[in-house]
Amino acid sequence: MKAILRWLLCLIFAGFALELFFIARIAAMAVVDPQSTTFQRSEAWQVATKGRGNGEREWRQRWVPYAQISDTLKRAVIASEDSEFIYHQGIEWEAIERARQRNAKAEQAAAKRAAQMRARGREPRAPQLRGGSTITQQLAKNLLLSGERTLLRKGQELVLATALEVLLDKERILEIYLNSVEWGEGVFGAEAAAQHYFRKPASRLGAGEAARLAVMLPSPKFFERRPGSAYLSGRAATIMARMQAAELP
């Protein structure tokens, strides 16, 4: 019994130490630009061990200050990813619940399609699940956490999103997000994305260009391979119409 208690105490201490480490890193980001994220390091490892899918490409990322990212891109990303960004405290519980309900319906529909496809001797596809994460939650996950889908990881994401909101202001959160988010294979941050897709700096992106980049965010590698996607063009038009209502920090 004493051995079990010692193990439990060690686990509690390790968990507490890990939380302190995460919070200290977030606090440092108030003045220090993060050099890389957990997601980026994971991608770099995949490249090193498995090679690239589209040939050898230079890793693209260059940090630029908040003022050097066009307001059109900031508005487009907020309109597409998190319209309530400046109002919430890091978590949108209603959005999470809506996503849960959508995913439950998607899984039910996918189960029916899978049965029909198996009856025809075809391999069923996994359902497309959508998240209800805010920009702050996405940043917490990309900065410090793995990409696995577990309740423990989701709980940690919520804790870190709250810490980000407490320790950093909205402008800084958006600045870090736009400089670190993935926009294609080996393409990270607004400056790299603007140069890669439009051969111009992030400060000079137009509304249409910004909207297309914003729409790519949930599946950047998918849309990178399909620049002529009808969905991409249609959704970008919708985002352009919403951009004026998007409020900046």
C-alpha angles and dihedrals in degrees: 000000000000090000091053091049091050090052091049091050090049091051092048091048092048091049091049091048091050091052091050090050092052093047092048090052091050092048090052090054089070087079106009123067110229110246094209143349132232089250093052092049089050090051091048089052091051090052092048095048104032105022128231125302096218102043126268112330131173115251105249125207133124123170115231127182120257092256091057093059112085117249087229090065092045091051093044093052093047091047092049103037110023120002092180094051098126093046107047128075095235100290131071105199093184091054090050091052092048090051091049091053093047091049092049090054091045091052092049092050091045091052090055092047090047092055091051093047093048089051087057092047094251129131112249121231124234114255119259105246122197129208130220095213122145122224087260092053092048089051092049091052096045095044102047115002142069123253096243119125108232134131090242092054091046091051090050089050091055092050093049093045088056090049091051091053092048097046102034133043122238094257092055092047091052092045093054092043094052092047096050108032118111118252101172141328105329091349113122129170136014096279094052091045094050092049094043098049104026106018093235138098121271089247091067102047115134125221095262093047092047092049092052091051091049092051090052094060101091092051108012097162091049093053093040087064092044107045091156094055113145090214091054092053095043095046091046089057089052092050091049089056090052099044097087090059093051110104121215126217 
